[in-house]
Amino acid sequence: MATALGAQAANPTPPAATTAAAARAQRPALVPSVPAARGAVTAPARPASAPAAAVAPAAAVDAGEPAIRGYAVPIGGALKADNEEVWQRIVNLAGGKGARFVVFGTASEDPEASAKQVVDLLQRRGAVAEALPVAPRFSWVDLNKVVRDPALIAKVKAAKGVFFTGGLQERIVDVLQPGGQSTPMLEAVWDVYRRGGVVAGTSAGAAIMSTIMFRDAPSIMNILKGRFADGKQVDRGLGFVGPHLFVDQHFLKRGRFGRMIPLMMAKGYKIGLGVDENTAAIIRGDEIEVIGDRGALVVDLTEARSDPAVSAFNVQGARISYLEHGDRYHLRARSTTPSAPKLRGELHDAESPNFRAYYTEDVFNLDMLGDSAISNAMTRLIDSYRKEIKGLAFDVLPRANDPLADLGFLFRIYKGSDSLGWSTEEFGGEQFTVANLYLDISPVKLPMPLYGNWTPPRPPAAAQQSAAPASAPQ
């Protein structure tokens, strides 16, 4: 498919029918879904409680764009040296043993050490890797010349894989695309990618995959409160995944769905991919595959809407799916295919007469932006009789004189008629796939400070009188 929805492939083939559709077809009370025509964009099924579609899905193919045969591999950061699956997969995608890689330590505070570590890890898996001296921290390097150096550019073009280390993503963009203008070295990277090579990056190297990225946005609450601007918190990325897919990293660990959705809505994105730490997403053509230790979140705003009358950020009907190791997401069909072990495991379908939930109690989360809070809520809800889970996000220690100190946000995650889950225990701990839950975010007022000194409640006056000693007889 064209970069309208991700990296291009020469002959994209959307799935004939989604696994979710097949599962729904077995429900006694539901009408079986009709498979989409080959190559067509399928609109997601809407739950009874979800809003009507506000904007139609983006076109699947942008005319005139050259086909991209390569693989974009955003890694969510904190990639461990012993994550054999991710490291070996990157090498194998580039051709296996003997595949040539160039490594950019551009984003790093210590680019020499960071690049050397990646070179060693790639070579340990059979690659032939070399670090390039392209980094602002190399004070002895003239960056304006090095990105035009014919010898270095020739090394990039001869490679089958390119790897960007972590650090500050603005360093990568400012060096390879200063002022929004592509350099010969960036064009060489694109040449590798278009010819079928691999462009991988961890942390900062994942952030640059979108055409728009977060440049410097440490506070998620500030993004929710609308405090972001182009050139400061937000900037241009390098766009390897195309103009219609937004990518973010350290995603579940740091609760970054709270910043992804406001930016997506502000910039018109309909699909977002958040990759967690020690996890990679392999993007090629129509398909995203998740591998590694943790998981990824897909955010679909195709049917989401916002109330402009509310004077703070809000969204209703954002569609969210959680994927783990081996799961795939199909961009054209907006559909999830669980891994084979999940399909052999347990199906969680609240509308099935055979559904037996594990969780029965209600839950309210006081920190929805906490470590893996969103994925934990989703897996808990799909294996529950409950219809929804709610939670809050707010500034516990707001800045002095902050006019929005008491602005918080209520998160409501809820099921629709197309909500399904799969789980397996084949690998020891339980692994989940959750497709098509829905999310509303609403502004709420929280009193500040949230707490004070405890004062015991005074008993009612009648109780005080009855407890008083009787008066002495006259």
C-alpha positions in Angstrom: 0.0 0.0 0.0 1.1 3.6 -0.3 2.4 5.7 2.5 -1.1 6.9 3.1 -1.3 4.3 5.9 2.3 3.1 6.3 5.3 1.9 4.4 4.5 0.9 0.9 4.6 -2.6 -0.6 4.5 -3.6 -4.2 1.5 -5.8 -4.0 -0.5 -5.2 -0.8 -3.1 -7.8 0.1 -5.5 -7.0 2.9 -7.0 -10.0 4.8 -10.1 -11.6 3.2 -11.8 -11.6 6.6 -10.7 -10.5 10.0 -10.4 -12.9 12.9 -12.7 -10.6 14.9 -15.3 -10.9 12.1 -15.0 -14.6 12.1 -15.5 -14.8 15.8 -18.6 -12.5 15.7 -20.1 -14.7 13.0 -20.3 -17.5 15.5 -22.5 -15.5 17.9 -26.1 -16.7 17.8 -27.5 -13.2 18.1 -25.2 -11.4 15.6 -25.3 -11.2 11.9 -22.1 -12.6 10.3 -19.7 -9.9 8.9 -19.3 -9.8 5.2 -15.6 -9.9 4.1 -14.4 -6.7 2.4 -13.7 -6.7 -1.2 -10.1 -7.2 -2.0 -8.1 -4.0 -1.7 -11.0 -2.0 -0.3 -10.8 0.1 2.8 -13.2 -1.3 5.4 -14.9 0.9 8.0 -14.7 -0.5 11.6 -17.9 -1.9 13.1 -19.5 0.6 15.5 -20.7 -0.5 18.9 -24.1 0.6 20.1 -22.6 3.0 22.6 -19.9 4.4 20.3 -20.5 7.7 18.3 -21.3 7.9 14.6 -18.5 8.4 12.2 -17.3 11.9 11.9 -14.7 11.6 9.2 -14.3 8.9 6.6 -11.1 6.8 6.6 -8.2 8.2 4.5 -7.7 6.9 1.0 -5.6 3.7 1.0 -3.5 4.6 -2.0 -1.9 8.0 -2.8 -1.5 8.2 -6.6 2.0 9.0 -7.9 4.0 7.7 -4.9 6.8 5.3 -5.7 6.5 1.8 -4.1 8.6 1.2 -0.9 9.7 -2.3 -0.5 11.6 -1.9 2.8 10.8 -2.4 6.5 10.3 0.3 9.0 11.1 -1.0 12.5 10.3 1.4 15.4 11.5 0.1 18.7 10.0 1.5 21.9 13.3 2.1 23.7 15.1 0.3 26.5 16.0 -2.5 24.0 17.9 -5.1 26.0 21.0 -6.7 24.6 19.6 -10.2 25.1 16.3 -9.5 23.2 17.3 -12.1 20.6 14.1 -12.0 18.8 14.3 -8.3 17.9 18.0 -8.1 17.2 18.0 -11.2 15.0 14.8 -10.3 13.2 16.3 -6.9 12.2 19.4 -8.7 10.7 17.3 -11.3 9.0 15.0 -8.7 7.4 18.1 -7.1 5.9 19.3 -10.4 4.4 20.7 -12.4 7.3 24.3 -13.3 7.8 26.6 -10.8 6.1 24.0 -8.0 5.8 25.6 -4.6 5.9 24.4 -2.0 8.4 25.2 1.6 9.1 24.6 2.9 12.6 23.8 6.5 13.5 24.5 7.5 17.1 23.3 11.0 16.2 20.7 11.3 18.9 22.9 10.1 21.8 24.7 12.1 24.4 27.6 9.7 23.9 27.3 8.8 20.2 30.5 6.8 20.0 29.6 4.5 22.9 26.0 4.1 21.8 26.8 3.3 18.2 29.5 0.9 19.2 27.1 -1.0 21.4 24.6 -1.4 18.5 27.4 -2.3 16.1 28.5 -5.1 18.5 25.0 -6.4 19.0 24.3 -6.5 15.2 27.6 -8.2 14.5 26.9 -10.8 17.2 23.8 -11.8 15.1 25.8 -12.1 11.9 25.6 -8.6 10.4 28.5 -6.5 9.1 27.9 -3.1 10.9 29.7 0.2 10.9 29.1 3.4 12.9 29.1 6.7 11.0 30.5 9.9 12.6 27.3 11.9 12.2 26.4 13.5 15.5 26.3 17.0 17.0 28.2 15.8 20.1 31.2 15.2 17.8 32.6 18.8 18.1 35.4 18.0 15.7 32.9 17.1 12.9 31.5 19.6 10.4 28.0 18.3 10.1 27.2 20.4 7.1 30.0 18.6 5.2 29.6 15.2 6.7 26.0 14.8 5.5 27.3 15.5 2.0 30.5 13.4 2.2 30.5 11.2 -0.9 32.4 8.4 0.9 30.0 8.2 3.8 27.0 8.5 1.5 28.4 5.6 -0.5 28.6 3.5 2.7 24.9 4.2 3.4 23.8 3.3 -0.1 25.8 0.0 0.0 24.0 -1.0 3.2 20.9 -3.1 3.6 20.1 -1.8 7.0 20.1 1.5 8.9 19.9 1.8 12.7 19.3 5.0 14.7 20.1 4.9 18.4 18.2 6.5 21.2 18.8 10.0 22.7 17.2 13.2 21.6 15.2 12.8 18.4 15.6 16.5 17.4 19.3 15.9 16.9 18.6 13.3 14.1 16.1 15.6 12.4 18.2 18.8 12.7 21.2 17.0 11.2 19.6 15.0 8.4 16.8 17.4 7.6 17.8 20.9 8.7 15.1 23.5 8.3 12.9 20.8 6.7 15.3 20.3 3.8 16.5 16.8 3.0 20.3 16.2 2.8 22.1 13.8 0.5 22.7 11.5 3.4 19.0 11.3 4.3 18.3 10.7 0.6 20.8 7.8 0.8 18.8 6.3 3.7 15.6 6.6 1.8 17.3 4.8 -1.1 18.1 1.9 1.1 14.6 1.8 2.4 12.9 2.0 -1.1 15.1 -0.8 -2.4 13.9 -3.2 0.3 16.2 -2.5 3.2 15.6 -2.0 6.9 15.3 1.3 8.7 15.2 0.6 12.4 15.5 2.9 15.4 15.1 2.7 19.2 13.5 5.4 21.3 14.5 8.6 19.5 15.1 6.5 16.5 11.5 5.4 16.6 10.1 8.9 17.1 11.5 10.1 13.8 9.5 7.5 11.9 6.4 9.8 11.6 6.2 12.9 9.4 5.3 14.7 12.7 6.9 13.8 16.0 7.2 15.0 19.6 10.4 17.0 19.8 10.5 17.8 23.5 7.3 17.1 25.5 8.2 15.7 29.0 4.8 16.6 30.5 1.8 14.6 29.2 -0.5 16.7 31.3 0.7 19.8 29.5 -0.1 18.2 26.2 -3.6 17.3 27.4 -4.0 20.9 28.6 -3.1 22.1 25.1 0.3 23.4 25.9 2.3 22.4 22.8 3.5 24.3 19.8 5.3 23.5 16.5 9.0 23.8 16.7 9.0 23.4 20.5 7.1 20.3 21.8 6.2 19.2 18.3 8.3 19.1 15.1 8.8 17.5 11.7 9.9 13.8 11.7 11.6 11.9 8.8 8.4 10.2 7.7 9.5 6.6 7.0 6.0 5.2 8.0 4.2 7.7 5.7 2.1 10.7 6.4 -1.0 9.0 7.9 0.5 6.8 10.7 1.7 8.4 13.9 4.4 6.6 15.9 5.4 7.1 19.6 7.8 5.3 21.9 8.2 4.3 25.6 4.5 4.2 25.2 2.8 2.0 27.8 5.6 2.4 30.4 5.1 6.2 30.3 1.4 6.5 29.6 2.0 8.3 26.4 -1.4 7.6 24.9 -2.3 10.7 26.9 -0.1 12.8 24.6 -0.6 10.9 21.4 -4.4 11.4 21.1 -4.4 15.2 21.5 -1.6 15.5 18.9 -3.3 13.1 16.5 -6.5 15.2 16.7 -4.6 18.4 16.3 -2.7 17.2 13.2 -5.5 15.2 11.6 -4.0 11.7 12.1 -6.5 8.8 12.2 -4.1 5.9 13.1 -1.5 5.9 15.8 0.9 3.2 16.9 2.5 3.4 20.4 5.4 0.9 20.9 6.4 0.0 24.4 9.9 -0.6 25.8 12.0 -3.7 24.7 9.4 -4.1 21.9 9.5 -3.6 18.2 6.9 -3.1 15.5 7.7 -4.3 12.0 5.9 -2.2 9.4 5.7 -3.1 5.8 2.9 -2.4 3.4 -0.4 -2.9 5.0 0.8 -4.8 8.0 2.2 -4.1 11.4 3.7 -7.0 13.4 4.6 -6.7 17.1 7.5 -8.6 18.5 9.6 -8.5 21.7 9.0 -8.4 25.4 6.0 -6.2 26.0 3.3 -4.8 23.6 1.9 -1.9 21.5 -1.3 0.1 21.4 -3.1 1.0 18.1 -5.3 4.1 18.3 -7.9 4.5 15.6 -9.6 7.9 15.5 -11.6 7.2 12.3 -14.9 7.5 14.2 -13.8 9.7 17.1 -15.3 13.1 17.7 -14.7 16.0 19.9 -17.2 18.6 21.3 -15.9 22.1 20.4 -18.2 23.7 22.9 -16.1 22.2 25.7 -13.3 24.6 26.5 -10.7 21.9 27.1 -9.5 18.8 25.3 -12.1 16.0 24.9 -12.7 13.0 22.7 -15.4 10.4 22.4 -15.2 7.1 20.6 -11.5 6.6 20.1 -11.0 3.0 19.2 -8.0 1.2 20.9 -6.5 -2.2 20.4 -3.7 -3.8 22.4 -1.2 -6.1 20.7 1.6 -8.3 22.1 4.2 -10.7 20.7 3.2 -12.2 17.4 0.0 -10.1 16.9 -0.6 -8.3 13.6 -2.6 -5.2 12.7 -3.9 -4.5 9.2 -4.0 -0.9 8.3 -6.4 -0.9 5.4 -9.0 -3.1 7.2 -8.4 -1.6 10.6 -8.3 -5.2 11.9 -6.3 -7.2 14.4 -5.1 -10.8 13.9 -3.9 -12.5 17.1 -0.9 -14.8 17.1 -1.4 -18.5 16.7 -0.9 -19.3 20.4 -3.7 -16.7 21.3 -6.0 -18.4 18.7 -5.3 -21.7 20.4 -6.0 -20.2 23.8 -9.1 -18.5 25.2 -11.5 -16.2 23.4 -12.9 -13.4 25.5 -16.3 -12.5 24.0 -18.7 -10.8 26.3 -21.6 -11.4 23.9 -21.1 -15.1 23.7 -23.3 -17.3 25.9 -20.2 -19.3 26.9 -18.3 -16.3 28.2 -17.0 -16.8 31.7 -15.1 -13.7 33.1 -12.3 -13.9 35.6 -12.7 -10.4 37.0 -16.0 -9.4 38.7 -15.3 -6.3 40.8 -15.4 -2.7 39.7 -12.2 -0.7 39.2 -11.3 3.0 39.3 -7.7 4.0 38.5 -6.4 7.2 40.1 -3.4 7.4 37.7 -4.4 6.4 34.1 -1.0 7.7 32.9 0.9 5.4 35.1 3.1 2.5 34.0 1.1 0.2 31.8 -2.2 1.4 33.3 -4.0 1.6 30.0 -3.0 -1.9 28.9 -3.8 -3.4 32.3 -7.2 -1.7 32.2 -7.9 -3.1 28.7 -6.9 -6.7 29.5 -8.9 -6.6 32.8 -12.0 -5.2 31.1 -12.0 -7.7 28.3 -11.9 -10.5 30.9 -14.7 -9.0 33.0 -18.5 -8.8 33.1 -18.1 -5.1 33.5 -18.9 -2.8 30.6 -16.4 -0.1 31.4 -13.4 1.0 33.5 -12.8 4.6 34.5 -9.7 6.5 35.7 -8.2 9.9 36.3 -5.1 11.9 35.3 -4.2 15.1 37.0 -1.2 17.2 38.2 -0.5 16.2 41.8 2.1 19.0 42.1 1.0 21.8 39.7 3.2 24.8 39.1 2.7 27.8 41.3 0.1 30.2 39.9 -1.0 27.7 37.2 -4.4 28.8 36.0 -5.2 25.3 34.9 -4.0 23.6 38.2 -7.4 22.1 38.9 -7.9 20.8 35.3 -7.8 17.0 35.2 -9.2 14.4 32.8 -11.5 11.5 33.2 -10.8 8.4 31.1 -13.6 6.0 30.3 -12.7 2.7 28.5 -15.7 0.7 27.4 -16.8 -2.3 25.4 -18.7 -2.2 22.0 -20.3 -5.0 20.0 -17.0 -5.7 18.2 -14.8 -5.9 21.3 -12.9 -9.1 21.6 -9.9 -10.5 23.4 -7.6 -13.6 23.2 -5.2 -14.9 25.8 -2.7 -17.7 26.2 -0.5 -19.1 28.9 1.7 -21.2 26.6 4.8 -19.1 27.5 4.3 -19.2 31.2 2.7 -15.8 32.1 -0.6 -14.8 30.6 -0.4 -12.9 27.3 -3.4 -10.9 25.9 -4.6 -9.4 22.6 -7.5 -6.9 22.9 -9.3 -5.6 19.8 -11.7 -2.7 19.6 -12.3 -1.2 23.0 -13.4 2.4 23.1 -12.1 5.4 24.9 -13.6 8.7 26.0 -11.6 11.5 27.6 -13.4 14.3 29.4 -12.1 17.4 31.3 -12.9 17.5 35.0 -12.3 19.9 37.8 -10.2 18.6 40.8 -9.8 20.7 43.9 -6.3 21.7 44.8 -4.7 20.7 47.1 -6.1 17.2 46.9 -5.6 16.5 50.6 -5.0 18.2 54.0 -4.8 17.4 57.7 -7.3 14.9 59.0 -10.0 16.3 61.3 -12.2 13.7 63.0 -15.9 14.3 62.2 -18.0 15.7 65.0 -20.9 13.5 66.1 -24.5 14.8 65.6 -25.9 17.1 68.3 -28.4 14.5 69.4 -25.7 11.9 69.9 -23.7 14.4 72.0 -26.7 15.0 74.3 -27.4 11.3 74.8 -23.8 10.7 75.6 -23.6 13.5 78.2 -23.8 12.3 81.9 -27.1 12.8 83.8 -27.3 15.8 86.1 -27.2 15.2 89.9 -30.6 15.0 91.7 -31.9 18.2 93.4 
